[in-house]
Structure formats: C-alpha cells, structure tokens
C-alpha cells in the first residue's frame, strides 16, 4: 500500500512564510475561450509547501538537487518517531536518544511533532511558532552517518524566523555534515504515525542548479 505524505500544491493548500509568494497557476490558453488546448504556467518558490532542502541551501559549494542521484531520494530503512512539541519547543538530542536503537538502523528519519495540526487551522501559529531541531539535536543527526535524510511535520527543521536570526545554524549543522543528506520540511506525517513503513520515495523537480524543490513524498506501508 502506498500513502502520500506530502501536501498538495495550491494557493489555498500551501502555507508559507510571508516573504515567499504562494504558488500561482496562470492560465495561458483555455479551450473554453477559443484555445486549442488548456495550457498553464506555474509560478512558485523552490521552498513551496512540502519541499526538500539539499546542502546547497546553506552551504555555498554544497550538493544541489541534480548533484544528487535519483537513488539518493529513495530510502529503504525509514523510521518514524513521535516527539510531541508545542510552540517553539526544540527536538533535542535527549529526545532523539530515546529512539537511538531505531535511529542507528535507519536511513531516513521522520519526526512527528503533532504541530502539523495547526497548519490549516492556525497557519500564523504554524509559521511563526513552529518547533524545530535544537543545535544539539542537529549535531546528533549529523553524527549518524547512516542517516541520508530527515523529514518533519513542521514548517522547517528549525523555526524559520529564529533560523534567519542565527544564520540557519541548525540547517548548517545537518546539511553541512559533508555527506549526501536531504531535509524534507512541512511533511504530512499524520497518516503514517504508528505504521510500519517499508520504503519512502522523495520525488523532487529535477531543476538544474536548484538548492531545493517541492516534492511528492510517498511511503510504502
């Protein structure tokens, strides 16, 4: 069985920090207006909705979307853990150590905080009060060479407004670990909590030179 664990892309469906514009589907030709087909142009940020950050996002010479092989986006040993967090709370190394036996065997770590429950009901709270990894939580992940990817159900792997103020220190710790690693943000993990996940497929737009991309993420149960 396959389950989509990413959000749909749309002006109503996408939640973004204010400095990024929401996606727009611009009609170019329409058959009901005399056109020979329906054709649209899609405008959106590379950090739109559920998206993947590569090292290039915060590391000047880091690997970008197409520097990674397509196999780098397929995970055979995913693990999901529950780490309930409220406004601006941190996912710490201490939190992660509780699941260390599982984490040491996984290649893709999904952290369900439950904060995604506010995504559509209180989007301002979801954006500005979002939890994220602490610096020591990021260091914990960076030291686990088996981990090739992480995914969270909050806006970012660190609170975005705070991250901007700190120069995205936690992003740099995780994505600057010197190995192939990706971070999927704003994921929809609720459908797979407490499920046995066999594989995860992270499917980006393979845009040359890009540091990030919206993604469709599929879990095989």
Protein Blocks (a to p, Z undefined) as FASTA:
>chain_A
ZZdfbdcddfklpccdfkbccdddddfbdfknopabdcddddddfkgcjadddfklmmmk
bccfklpcfklmccfbbcdddddddehiacdfklmmmmmmmmmmpcbdcddehlmmmmmm
mmmlmmmmogcddfklmmmmmmmmkbgbdcdfbfbfbdfklmmmnopmmlmmmmmnopac
dddehiafklmgoiacfbdcddddddehiabdcddddddZZ
